[in-house]
Amino acid sequence: MNQGRNGHFRPGDADPVLVEIVAGTLAAIEKEVETSIGRTSRSPMIRDAHDFRAGIHDRRLRKLTGRSYSALVQPVVRDHPIPTMNPGDVFFHNDVYLSEGGIGHLPDLCVTVPVFADVEGAPTVVAFVQAFGHHDDIGGAVPGSMPSAATSVFEEGLMVPPIKLWDRGVRNDAALTIMTRNSRMPDSLAADLDAECSACLAGARRLGELFDRYGVDAVEACFESILSSSTEVYRREILSQIPDGSYVWEDYAEHDGVDEPQLHRQRITLTMDSTKDVPLVIDFTGTGPQAKGPINHCGDYADGNFLKKWLAPILRNLAESPERMAQLDVNEGVVPLIEMRFPEKGTLLTPIFPAPTNARTFVILRLLGVLAGVLAKATGGRMPADQETIRYTGVYGTDANGEPYLMREVLGGGSGGRYYADGEDTIHVVPDSRNLPTEFTESRFPLRIERLALAVDSGGPGRYRGGCGYEKDIRVLRDAHFMSIADRSILSCWGVKGGKAGRPFSITVDPGGPDEHEVDALADAEPLRAGTVVRVRTTGGGGWGDPLDRPVEEVLRDISWHKVSVAGARADYGVVVRDDGTADEPATAQLREELRAARPEVEPFFDRGPGYALLSGGESHNEFDLL
C-alpha cells in the first residue's frame, strides 16, 4: 500500500469493506472490555453504577472508538517510550497533574495495555487498550477520597504517576500493596484493578488477532479511514451549521467548599471561520481564577486533547436530525477541527500544582453547558437547554458486623428541553451509568430505600419542558454519616429562548419531621442517627421556548404522569385545571394573556433562575445573556 509524505497511510488506501469490518471489531472489543469489567469488578461504583470507560487508541495515541470518552495514552508513552514496552506489560496511573489532562481526580484509576503485532519478525506496538473508572477509595482525608474542603491535592488521596503495574505478564505486587494499603476499601480496590487489567489484556489479545488476520498495513489504513471520515463528517454536516463569527457566553460554578458561595466563572469565546483548515476556535480567556477548593480542572495539557473530545458531543446537536445525531461517534477525528486557547496559569482550567481537583466535575460539566449556550447564541437557539447530571452522594458508617461500608451513587438529573422535544428524565452524563438498585443497596448496606421517584415540577417550564430529576428517600438503619459532592444547589440549569430554569439540587434530613433541615450540597460528614431519613432531590433540566406556548393537553399529560403539579401547571404554564382534572379553557386563555402582559419588554435569551440573583448582587442576568 502507498504511504503519504508523513509516512502514514492515506485514507484512500483502505478497502471500504475492510473498514467496516475493522470499525465493527473495534466497537465489539471496546464493549467486551467494558462488559468484562462490569461483570468481574467488586465495588458498587464500578460494578453497579458503571462509572468507568474503555477506549482503543492507535500507535499514534489517537482514540479510535466513539462510544464514550476515555483517558489518554500520552502520559504513559511520555514516561515509558514505546520501544521499551513488552508483551504482557500493563501500565497504571491516576496522577491528575501528570496525566496530560486525561484524569480529572485521583479516584479515576487508569489502566493501559499495549497491543503487539508481528512487524518484520519482531513484536511491535501497534495500538493500546485502556480503561479508567471511578473507584471507591484511594485514601485521603475522607471516605471516598473526595474531601469537599480540600485545599491541596495531597488531601485527596494517593497520587501515582504512570508506572508499570505488570511487567511481561508478572504483576508488581509491591505497587499493588502500596495502593491497597492506602485505601479504606482494599479488597474492592484490588479486585477492581484485577478486573480492569484482565479485561484490557483480553482486549489487547482480541485486537492483536485483528492485526494477525488482515496485516498491520491494512488495519492501520482502516484506522486512517475511520478517523478521516469522522473529520469530514463533522466539517461538512456539523460545523457548517455555525455561522462564521465570534460568540461569547459564560456560566458558573456556585461554590468550592472553602470560600463562601460565589460565581466561579467559566467563559468561552467561540470563533468560527469556515475558510480555515482548523475552523473552530474555543477560547477560555476570561475564565475565573483558580479556586481554593477542589473544583479546578487541569485542562491545558496536550493542547487540550481531552477537552476537545469531552466537549465535542455537544456539537452533535447541530446534526440535521436526532437520528443522525445518534449515529455520530466522537473519536480523534474531531481533534484536527478544533483549536483550544487557554488563559494563563492559575485559573479554574489552568490550576497550579498542588491545587485540589476532586470536584472538578463542577467545571468540566459546566463547560458542556457553556459550549451549548454559546452555540445557542450562534444558531438562534438550535441547542438544548442546560442539564447538570452528575453528583456524588452517599452514606458511610459501620455495619452490624463492625465492618466499614461506603454506599455512594452518581445520581443523574433532568436534561434540557430541545427545539423539537422535551428533555429526558433522570439521565446520567456518564454513558451507561445508573443509580444503585434498591435490592442491592438494601442487601449490602444497613439502609432502606423508602422512595425513588421523579421530582415533581423540577423540570424547567418551556414549550418543551426540561426533564425531571430524581427524588430519593434513604433511611439509615444504624448511625451513619451522609456525604455529598454536588453543584447547582443555588444556581439552576438555565432555560433558553423563553424557556425557564429548572429546580436546583437539594438534600433534606428528616423531611416532614421535627428535625427537618437542609444540608449543604458539599458535605463530607453530615451525622445521621439510626432511623433518620435523608431525601436527595436532583436537578431538573432547563426549559426550551415559551412555556405559555405549550399545548394544554401536554400540560395535562404531565400532570397525569406526576411530572407537573396542578399548582405548577397554573404558575408555570398558565393552565387552570378543574377539580375533575380537565382544563378550564376560558380561564386558561385569560391567565396566559395576563402572564404575557406582565412580562418585561426585553427578556434575556437565557433564564438562570432565582438563585443567580443571590450570587450576582441582585442581577437577573449578565451582558452575555442578551442577543
C-alpha positions as CSV (number, residue, x, y, z in Angstrom):
1,M,0.0,0.0,0.0
2,N,1.1,3.6,-0.6
3,Q,2.1,5.9,2.2
4,G,1.7,9.6,2.5
5,R,4.6,12.1,2.8
6,N,4.5,11.8,6.6
7,G,4.9,8.1,6.5
8,H,1.3,7.3,7.5
9,F,-1.3,5.7,5.4
10,R,-3.7,7.8,3.3
11,P,-7.4,7.1,3.9
12,G,-8.0,6.1,0.3
13,D,-5.7,3.2,0.7
14,A,-8.2,1.2,2.8
15,D,-10.6,-1.3,1.4
16,P,-14.1,0.1,2.2
17,V,-15.4,-3.4,3.2
18,L,-12.5,-4.0,5.5
19,V,-13.0,-0.5,7.0
20,E,-16.5,-1.6,8.1
21,I,-15.1,-4.9,9.5
22,V,-12.4,-3.1,11.4
23,A,-14.8,-0.4,12.8
24,G,-17.2,-3.1,14.0
25,T,-14.5,-5.1,15.6
26,L,-13.1,-2.1,17.5
27,A,-16.6,-1.4,18.8
28,A,-17.1,-5.0,19.8
29,I,-13.7,-5.2,21.6
30,E,-14.5,-2.0,23.5
31,K,-17.9,-3.3,24.5
32,E,-16.3,-6.7,25.5
33,V,-13.7,-4.9,27.7
34,E,-16.4,-2.9,29.4
35,T,-18.7,-5.9,29.9
36,S,-15.9,-7.9,31.4
37,I,-15.1,-5.1,33.9
38,G,-18.7,-4.8,34.8
39,R,-19.1,-8.5,35.5
40,T,-15.8,-9.1,37.4
41,S,-15.3,-6.0,39.4
42,R,-16.3,-5.7,43.1
43,S,-17.0,-2.1,44.1
44,P,-20.6,-0.7,43.6
45,M,-19.2,2.3,41.8
46,I,-17.7,0.2,39.0
47,R,-19.9,-2.9,39.0
48,D,-23.3,-1.4,39.6
49,A,-23.1,2.3,38.9
50,H,-20.9,1.7,35.8
51,D,-18.8,4.8,36.3
52,F,-16.0,3.5,34.1
53,R,-15.0,3.7,30.4
54,A,-12.8,1.8,27.9
55,G,-11.1,3.1,24.8
56,I,-8.9,1.9,22.0
57,H,-6.1,4.1,20.6
58,D,-3.7,3.6,17.7
59,R,0.1,3.7,18.0
60,R,-0.1,7.5,17.3
61,L,-2.1,7.8,20.5
62,R,-5.3,8.7,18.7
63,K,-8.7,7.5,20.1
64,L,-10.3,5.2,17.5
65,T,-13.6,4.3,19.2
66,G,-16.5,6.6,19.6
67,R,-18.9,5.1,22.2
68,S,-17.6,7.2,25.0
69,Y,-14.9,9.5,26.2
70,S,-11.7,8.0,27.6
71,A,-8.4,9.0,29.2
72,L,-5.2,9.5,27.2
73,V,-2.2,7.3,26.3
74,Q,0.1,10.3,26.1
75,P,1.3,10.3,29.7
76,V,2.2,6.6,29.5
77,V,4.2,7.0,26.4
78,R,5.9,10.1,27.8
79,D,7.3,8.2,30.8
80,H,7.6,4.7,29.1
81,P,8.6,5.1,25.5
82,I,7.0,2.7,23.0
83,P,10.3,0.9,22.2
84,T,10.7,-0.1,25.9
85,M,7.3,-1.8,26.0
86,N,6.9,-5.6,26.0
87,P,4.0,-8.0,25.5
88,G,2.3,-8.6,28.9
89,D,3.0,-5.1,30.2
90,V,0.2,-3.2,31.9
91,F,0.6,0.5,32.9
92,F,-1.2,2.3,35.6
93,H,-1.6,6.0,36.6
94,N,-4.1,8.3,38.4
95,D,-1.9,11.4,38.9
96,V,-4.0,14.4,37.8
97,Y,-1.1,16.7,37.0
98,L,0.9,14.0,35.2
99,S,-2.0,12.7,33.1
100,E,-1.8,15.3,30.3
101,G,-5.4,16.3,31.2
102,G,-6.9,12.8,30.8
103,I,-7.5,12.2,34.5
104,G,-9.6,14.7,36.4
105,H,-9.4,13.5,40.0
106,L,-7.5,10.9,41.9
107,P,-10.3,8.3,42.3
108,D,-10.2,7.8,38.5
109,L,-7.7,5.0,38.1
110,C,-6.4,4.3,34.6
111,V,-5.0,1.0,33.2
112,T,-3.3,0.9,29.7
113,V,-2.2,-2.2,27.8
114,P,-0.1,-2.0,24.6
115,V,-1.2,-4.2,21.7
116,F,1.6,-6.0,19.8
117,A,1.7,-7.4,16.2
118,D,4.5,-9.0,14.2
119,V,6.3,-6.5,12.1
120,E,9.3,-7.9,10.1
121,G,9.6,-10.7,12.6
122,A,9.5,-8.6,15.8
123,P,6.7,-7.9,18.2
124,T,5.8,-4.2,17.7
125,V,3.4,-1.9,19.5
126,V,0.5,-1.1,17.1
127,A,-2.3,0.1,19.4
128,F,-3.4,0.5,23.0
129,V,-6.4,-0.7,25.0
130,Q,-7.2,1.4,28.0
131,A,-9.8,1.6,30.8
132,F,-10.4,4.1,33.6
133,G,-13.0,4.3,36.2
134,H,-14.1,6.0,39.5
135,H,-13.0,3.8,42.4
136,D,-14.5,3.7,45.9
137,D,-11.4,4.9,47.8
138,I,-7.8,5.7,47.1
139,G,-7.0,7.3,50.5
140,G,-7.1,10.9,51.5
141,A,-8.9,12.9,54.2
142,V,-12.4,11.4,53.9
143,P,-14.0,8.1,52.9
144,G,-14.4,8.1,49.1
145,S,-11.3,10.3,48.5
146,M,-13.3,13.4,47.7
147,P,-12.9,15.9,50.6
148,S,-15.2,18.9,49.8
149,A,-13.0,21.3,51.7
150,A,-9.6,20.2,50.4
151,T,-7.1,23.0,49.7
152,S,-4.4,20.7,48.3
153,V,-4.3,17.6,46.1
154,F,-2.3,15.9,49.0
155,E,-5.5,15.7,51.0
156,E,-7.3,13.9,48.2
157,G,-5.6,10.5,48.2
158,L,-2.6,8.6,46.8
159,M,-1.1,10.0,43.6
160,V,0.5,7.5,41.2
161,P,2.3,8.7,38.1
162,P,2.5,6.3,35.1
163,I,4.1,3.1,36.4
164,K,4.4,-0.5,35.1
165,L,1.9,-2.5,37.1
166,W,2.6,-5.7,35.2
167,D,6.0,-6.4,33.6
168,R,5.9,-9.0,30.8
169,G,2.9,-10.7,32.4
170,V,4.2,-10.5,36.0
171,R,2.2,-8.4,38.4
172,N,4.0,-5.8,40.5
173,D,2.6,-6.9,43.9
174,A,4.7,-4.3,45.8
175,A,3.0,-1.4,43.9
176,L,-0.4,-3.0,44.4
177,T,0.2,-3.5,48.1
178,I,1.1,0.2,48.5
179,M,-2.1,1.2,46.7
180,T,-4.4,-1.1,48.7
181,R,-2.7,-0.1,52.0
182,N,-3.8,3.5,51.3
183,S,-7.4,2.6,50.7
184,R,-10.2,2.2,53.2
185,M,-11.7,-0.4,50.8
186,P,-8.6,-2.5,49.9
187,D,-10.3,-5.7,48.8
188,S,-12.6,-3.8,46.4
189,L,-9.7,-1.8,45.0
190,A,-7.6,-4.9,44.4
191,A,-10.5,-6.7,42.8
192,D,-11.4,-3.8,40.6
193,L,-7.8,-3.4,39.4
194,D,-7.6,-7.1,38.6
195,A,-10.8,-6.8,36.6
196,E,-9.6,-3.9,34.7
197,C,-6.1,-5.3,34.0
198,S,-7.6,-8.7,32.9
199,A,-10.2,-7.1,30.7
200,C,-7.7,-4.8,28.9
201,L,-5.2,-7.7,28.4
202,A,-8.1,-9.7,26.9
203,G,-9.0,-6.8,24.7
204,A,-5.4,-6.4,23.6
205,R,-5.4,-10.1,22.5
206,R,-8.5,-9.6,20.5
207,L,-7.1,-6.6,18.8
208,G,-3.9,-8.4,18.1
209,E,-5.9,-11.1,16.4
210,L,-7.3,-8.4,14.0
211,F,-3.8,-7.4,13.0
212,D,-2.7,-11.0,12.6
213,R,-5.7,-11.7,10.4
214,Y,-5.5,-8.8,8.0
215,G,-2.0,-7.5,8.4
216,V,-0.7,-4.3,10.1
217,D,-0.6,-2.2,6.9
218,A,-4.3,-3.0,6.0
219,V,-5.6,-2.4,9.6
220,E,-3.7,0.9,10.0
221,A,-5.1,2.1,6.7
222,C,-8.5,1.4,8.1
223,F,-7.7,3.4,11.2
224,E,-6.8,6.3,9.0
225,S,-10.1,6.0,7.0
226,I,-12.2,5.8,10.2
227,L,-10.7,9.0,11.6
228,S,-10.6,11.0,8.4
229,S,-14.2,10.1,7.7
230,S,-15.2,11.4,11.1
231,T,-13.2,14.6,10.5
232,E,-15.0,15.2,7.2
233,V,-18.5,14.4,8.5
234,Y,-18.1,16.9,11.4
235,R,-16.7,19.5,9.0
236,R,-19.4,19.1,6.4
237,E,-22.5,18.3,8.5
238,I,-21.9,19.9,11.9
239,L,-19.6,22.9,11.7
240,S,-21.2,24.1,8.6
241,Q,-24.3,24.9,10.7
242,I,-22.4,27.5,12.7
243,P,-22.3,30.9,11.0
244,D,-18.9,32.5,10.7
245,G,-18.2,34.9,13.5
246,S,-17.3,35.2,17.2
247,Y,-19.7,34.5,20.1
248,V,-19.3,34.8,23.8
249,W,-21.1,33.3,26.8
250,E,-20.3,32.3,30.4
251,D,-21.7,30.2,33.2
252,Y,-20.7,29.5,36.7
253,A,-20.0,27.0,39.5
254,E,-21.5,28.2,42.7
255,H,-19.2,27.1,45.5
256,D,-15.8,25.4,46.0
257,G,-16.2,24.0,49.5
258,V,-13.8,26.6,51.1
259,D,-14.9,30.1,50.3
260,E,-18.4,31.4,50.6
261,P,-20.7,30.7,47.6
262,Q,-19.8,32.9,44.7
263,L,-19.8,33.0,40.9
264,H,-16.8,30.9,39.7
265,R,-16.8,32.0,36.1
266,Q,-16.2,29.8,33.0
267,R,-16.2,31.6,29.7
268,I,-16.0,30.5,26.1
269,T,-15.4,32.8,23.2
270,L,-16.2,30.7,20.1
271,T,-14.9,31.8,16.7
272,M,-16.0,30.0,13.5
273,D,-14.1,30.6,10.3
274,S,-15.1,28.1,7.6
275,T,-12.3,29.1,5.3
276,K,-9.6,27.7,7.6
277,D,-8.3,24.2,8.0
278,V,-8.9,24.4,11.7
279,P,-12.3,26.2,11.5
280,L,-13.4,26.2,15.2
281,V,-11.6,28.1,18.0
282,I,-12.7,27.7,21.6
283,D,-11.0,30.3,23.8
284,F,-11.4,30.1,27.5
285,T,-9.9,33.5,28.2
286,G,-12.0,35.2,30.9
287,T,-12.4,32.0,33.0
288,G,-12.1,32.8,36.7
289,P,-9.1,32.3,39.0
290,Q,-8.1,29.0,40.4
291,A,-10.4,28.1,43.3
292,K,-9.1,27.4,46.8
293,G,-11.3,24.4,47.0
294,P,-11.4,21.2,44.8
295,I,-13.3,22.4,41.7
296,N,-10.3,23.0,39.5
297,H,-9.7,21.0,36.3
298,C,-6.3,20.6,34.6
299,G,-7.4,21.2,31.0
300,D,-4.4,22.9,29.5
301,Y,-2.3,19.8,28.7
302,A,-1.7,18.1,25.3
303,D,-3.2,21.1,23.5
304,G,-6.5,20.4,25.3
305,N,-6.8,17.0,23.6
306,F,-9.0,15.6,26.4
307,L,-11.3,18.6,26.4
308,K,-11.7,18.6,22.7
309,K,-13.2,15.1,22.8
310,W,-15.1,15.8,26.0
311,L,-16.9,18.8,24.6
312,A,-17.4,17.5,21.0
313,P,-20.6,15.5,21.8
314,I,-22.4,18.9,22.3
315,L,-21.6,19.7,18.6
316,R,-23.7,16.7,17.6
317,N,-26.9,18.6,18.5
318,L,-26.3,20.5,15.2
319,A,-27.0,17.4,13.1
320,E,-29.9,17.5,10.7
321,S,-32.0,15.2,12.8
322,P,-31.9,13.4,16.2
323,E,-31.5,10.2,14.3
324,R,-28.4,11.5,12.6
325,M,-27.0,12.8,15.8
326,A,-27.2,9.4,17.4
327,Q,-25.1,7.9,14.5
328,L,-22.1,10.2,15.0
329,D,-19.2,9.0,17.0
330,V,-16.7,11.2,18.8
331,N,-13.2,9.9,18.2
332,E,-9.9,11.5,17.4
333,G,-11.3,12.7,14.1
334,V,-12.8,15.8,15.8
335,V,-9.4,16.9,17.2
336,P,-8.0,18.5,14.0
337,L,-11.1,20.7,13.6
338,I,-10.8,22.4,17.0
339,E,-8.2,24.8,18.4
340,M,-8.2,25.3,22.2
341,R,-6.9,28.6,23.7
342,F,-6.3,28.7,27.4
343,P,-5.7,31.6,29.8
344,E,-2.5,32.0,31.8
345,K,-1.7,29.6,34.6
346,G,-3.7,30.0,37.8
347,T,-7.3,29.7,36.6
348,L,-10.1,27.1,37.1
349,L,-8.9,25.4,33.9
350,T,-5.2,26.0,34.3
351,P,-4.6,25.3,38.0
352,I,-1.1,25.2,39.5
353,F,0.0,22.1,41.4
354,P,-0.9,21.2,44.1
355,A,-4.4,22.8,43.7
356,P,-7.2,20.3,44.6
357,T,-9.3,18.8,41.9
358,N,-11.6,16.1,43.3
359,A,-14.8,18.1,42.5
360,R,-13.7,19.1,39.0
361,T,-17.0,17.9,37.6
362,F,-18.4,21.3,38.6
363,V,-16.1,22.8,35.9
364,I,-16.0,20.2,33.1
365,L,-19.7,19.6,33.2
366,R,-20.4,23.3,33.3
367,L,-18.2,23.7,30.2
368,L,-20.6,21.4,28.3
369,G,-23.3,23.9,29.1
370,V,-21.2,26.9,28.3
371,L,-20.5,25.5,24.8
372,A,-24.2,24.7,24.3
373,G,-25.0,28.2,25.4
374,V,-22.6,29.9,23.1
375,L,-23.8,27.7,20.2
376,A,-27.4,28.6,21.1
377,K,-26.5,32.2,20.6
378,A,-24.8,31.5,17.3
379,T,-27.6,29.4,15.9
380,G,-30.7,31.2,17.2
381,G,-31.4,28.6,19.9
382,R,-30.9,25.3,18.0
383,M,-29.3,23.7,21.0
384,P,-30.8,22.1,24.2
385,A,-31.3,24.0,27.4
386,D,-29.0,23.2,30.3
387,Q,-28.5,20.0,32.2
388,E,-26.3,19.1,35.1
389,T,-26.4,15.4,35.5
390,I,-23.7,14.2,37.9
391,R,-23.2,14.5,41.6
392,Y,-21.9,12.1,44.2
393,T,-24.0,11.3,47.2
394,G,-23.7,8.5,49.7
395,V,-23.8,7.1,53.2
396,Y,-20.9,5.6,55.1
397,G,-20.5,4.0,58.5
398,T,-20.1,0.6,60.2
399,D,-22.4,-2.3,59.5
400,A,-23.7,-4.9,62.1
401,N,-20.5,-6.9,61.8
402,G,-18.4,-4.0,62.7
403,E,-17.1,-3.6,59.1
404,P,-16.8,-0.2,57.4
405,Y,-19.0,0.4,54.4
406,L,-19.5,3.2,51.8
407,M,-22.6,3.4,49.7
408,R,-22.1,6.0,47.0
409,E,-24.1,6.9,44.0
410,V,-23.7,9.0,40.9
411,L,-27.4,10.2,40.6
412,G,-28.4,11.8,37.4
413,G,-30.8,14.7,36.7
414,G,-33.1,16.0,34.0
415,S,-31.7,17.0,30.6
416,G,-32.6,20.2,28.9
417,G,-35.6,20.8,26.6
418,R,-34.8,20.8,22.9
419,Y,-36.1,22.6,19.9
420,Y,-38.0,19.5,19.0
421,A,-38.8,17.6,22.2
422,D,-38.9,17.7,26.0
423,G,-35.8,16.8,28.0
424,E,-35.2,13.3,29.3
425,D,-35.8,12.5,32.9
426,T,-33.0,11.3,35.3
427,I,-30.3,10.8,32.7
428,H,-26.6,10.4,33.5
429,V,-23.8,12.2,31.6
430,V,-21.5,9.2,32.1
431,P,-22.7,6.7,29.4
432,D,-24.4,3.6,30.8
433,S,-24.2,4.8,34.4
434,R,-27.1,4.3,36.7
435,N,-28.4,4.6,40.2
436,L,-27.8,1.6,42.5
437,P,-30.6,-0.9,42.5
438,T,-32.7,-0.9,45.7
439,E,-32.4,-4.6,46.1
440,F,-28.6,-4.4,46.0
441,T,-28.4,-1.4,48.4
442,E,-30.7,-2.9,51.0
443,S,-29.0,-6.3,50.9
444,R,-25.4,-5.0,51.2
445,F,-25.8,-1.9,53.4
446,P,-27.7,-1.1,56.6
447,L,-30.0,1.2,54.6
448,R,-33.6,1.1,53.4
449,I,-34.8,2.9,50.2
450,E,-38.2,4.2,51.0
451,R,-38.9,6.1,47.9
452,L,-37.4,6.6,44.4
453,A,-39.5,8.8,42.1
454,L,-39.4,11.7,39.7
455,A,-39.1,15.1,41.4
456,V,-42.4,16.8,40.5
457,D,-42.0,20.3,39.0
458,S,-38.3,20.0,38.8
459,G,-38.1,20.3,35.0
460,G,-37.8,23.8,33.7
461,P,-41.0,25.1,32.2
462,G,-41.0,25.6,28.4
463,R,-42.7,24.9,25.1
464,Y,-40.5,21.9,25.6
465,R,-40.2,21.1,29.2
466,G,-36.9,20.2,30.9
467,G,-36.5,16.6,32.1
468,C,-37.2,15.8,35.8
469,G,-34.6,14.9,38.4
470,Y,-34.7,12.2,41.0
471,E,-36.3,12.3,44.4
472,K,-34.8,9.5,46.6
473,D,-35.5,8.8,50.3
474,I,-32.9,6.8,52.2
475,R,-33.5,5.6,55.8
476,V,-30.3,4.7,57.7
477,L,-30.8,1.7,60.0
478,R,-27.6,2.4,62.0
479,D,-25.9,5.6,63.0
480,A,-24.0,6.9,59.9
481,H,-22.8,9.9,58.0
482,F,-24.1,11.4,54.8
483,M,-21.8,12.8,52.1
484,S,-22.4,14.9,49.0
485,I,-20.3,16.4,46.3
486,A,-22.9,18.4,44.2
487,D,-23.4,21.7,42.4
488,R,-26.5,23.5,41.2
489,S,-28.0,23.8,44.7
490,I,-28.2,27.6,44.3
491,L,-27.9,28.2,40.6
492,S,-30.3,26.3,38.3
493,C,-30.0,24.6,35.0
494,W,-30.7,27.5,32.6
495,G,-33.6,27.7,30.2
496,V,-33.2,29.1,26.7
497,K,-35.3,31.1,24.1
498,G,-38.1,31.8,26.6
499,G,-37.7,28.6,28.5
500,K,-37.3,28.8,32.3
501,A,-34.7,27.4,34.6
502,G,-35.1,24.0,36.3
503,R,-35.3,23.4,40.0
504,P,-31.9,23.1,41.8
505,F,-30.4,20.2,43.8
506,S,-31.3,19.8,47.5
507,I,-30.7,17.5,50.4
508,T,-33.2,17.3,53.3
509,V,-32.7,15.4,56.5
510,D,-35.8,14.2,58.3
511,P,-38.3,15.6,55.8
512,G,-41.6,16.5,57.4
513,G,-40.2,15.5,60.9
514,P,-39.2,17.5,63.9
515,D,-35.6,17.7,63.0
516,E,-36.1,18.7,59.3
517,H,-33.2,20.7,57.9
518,E,-31.3,21.3,54.7
519,V,-27.8,20.0,54.1
520,D,-25.2,21.9,52.1
521,A,-24.5,20.3,48.7
522,L,-20.9,20.0,49.6
523,A,-20.8,17.9,52.8
524,D,-18.3,15.3,54.0
525,A,-19.8,14.0,57.2
526,E,-23.4,15.0,58.0
527,P,-24.4,12.9,61.0
528,L,-27.5,10.7,60.8
529,R,-29.0,8.9,63.7
530,A,-30.3,5.4,63.2
531,G,-33.9,5.6,61.8
532,T,-33.3,9.0,60.1
533,V,-34.5,9.6,56.5
534,V,-32.4,11.7,54.1
535,R,-34.1,13.0,50.9
536,V,-32.0,13.7,47.8
537,R,-33.6,15.7,45.1
538,T,-31.6,16.2,41.9
539,T,-31.7,18.9,39.3
540,G,-34.3,19.4,36.6
541,G,-33.2,20.4,33.1
542,G,-33.9,23.8,31.7
543,G,-36.9,24.5,29.5
544,W,-36.8,25.4,25.8
545,G,-39.2,28.0,24.4
546,D,-42.1,29.9,25.9
547,P,-44.0,27.8,28.4
548,L,-47.2,29.6,27.6
549,D,-47.0,28.1,24.1
550,R,-47.0,24.6,25.5
551,P,-50.2,22.9,24.4
552,V,-52.7,22.4,27.2
553,E,-53.1,18.7,26.5
554,E,-49.4,18.2,27.1
555,V,-49.5,20.0,30.4
556,L,-52.5,17.8,31.4
557,R,-50.5,14.8,30.4
558,D,-47.6,15.9,32.5
559,I,-49.9,16.2,35.5
560,S,-51.2,12.7,34.9
561,W,-47.6,11.4,34.7
562,H,-46.8,13.2,38.0
563,K,-44.1,15.4,36.3
564,V,-46.0,18.7,36.9
565,S,-48.3,19.5,39.8
566,V,-51.7,21.3,39.4
567,A,-50.2,24.3,41.1
568,G,-47.2,24.2,38.8
569,A,-49.4,24.0,35.7
570,R,-51.1,27.2,36.8
571,A,-47.9,29.1,37.9
572,D,-45.5,27.9,35.2
573,Y,-47.8,27.2,32.2
574,G,-50.9,29.4,32.8
575,V,-53.1,26.3,32.7
576,V,-56.1,26.3,35.0
577,V,-57.2,22.8,36.0
578,R,-60.6,21.9,37.3
579,D,-61.2,19.5,40.2
580,D,-62.1,16.8,37.6
581,G,-58.6,17.1,36.0
582,T,-59.8,18.9,32.9
583,A,-58.6,22.3,31.8
584,D,-60.8,25.4,32.1
585,E,-60.1,26.7,28.6
586,P,-61.5,30.2,29.0
587,A,-59.7,30.8,32.3
588,T,-56.5,29.4,30.8
589,A,-56.7,31.7,27.9
590,Q,-57.3,34.7,30.2
591,L,-54.5,33.7,32.6
592,R,-52.0,33.2,29.8
593,E,-52.8,36.7,28.4
594,E,-52.3,38.2,31.8
595,L,-49.0,36.5,32.3
596,R,-47.7,37.6,28.9
597,A,-48.8,41.2,29.6
598,A,-46.9,41.2,32.9
599,R,-43.6,40.3,31.3
600,P,-40.8,42.9,30.8
601,E,-40.4,44.4,27.4
602,V,-37.0,42.9,26.9
603,E,-36.2,39.5,28.2
604,P,-32.8,37.8,28.2
605,F,-32.3,34.8,25.8
606,F,-31.3,32.7,28.8
607,D,-33.1,32.3,32.1
608,R,-30.8,31.4,35.0
609,G,-33.5,31.1,37.8
610,P,-33.8,33.0,41.1
611,G,-30.5,31.7,42.5
612,Y,-28.4,33.8,40.2
613,A,-29.5,37.0,41.8
614,L,-28.3,35.7,45.2
615,L,-24.7,35.5,43.9
616,S,-24.7,38.3,41.4
617,G,-25.7,41.2,43.7
618,G,-29.3,41.2,42.6
619,E,-28.9,41.0,38.9
620,S,-31.2,38.6,37.0
621,H,-28.8,38.1,34.0
622,N,-25.5,39.3,32.6
623,E,-24.5,41.1,29.4
624,F,-23.9,37.9,27.6
625,D,-27.4,36.6,28.2
626,L,-28.8,39.1,25.7
627,L,-28.7,38.5,21.9
